[in-house]
Amino acid sequence: MSYLYITMKNMFENYGSARQQREYRAEHPTKKDREEAFINGLKGGLPESIRNAENYK
């Protein structure tokens, strides 16, 4: 019985911890995340000829 209790307790602790980490990262993006979002935003607004030019580097 104690094995089942400990297993379930650990599972819920891991689930809660992972959920809190996801929420924190969504609210507090890193510098790298902000840079990637900025670059992706720029790429979406560039003309197709320029976006495709990256494939020829």
C-alpha positions, 0 to 999 in steps of 0.5 A: 500500500505504501508503494502505491501511495509514494508512487502517486505522490511522486507522480502528482509532485512531478506533474505540478512541478512541470506545470509550474515550470511551463507557466513560469516560462510562459510569463518570463521568457528568456532573452533567447525566446524574445530574440527568436520571437522577434526574428520570426516576426520579422521573417513573417513580414519580409517579402518572399524573395528575401525569406527564400534567400536564406536557403541559398547561404 
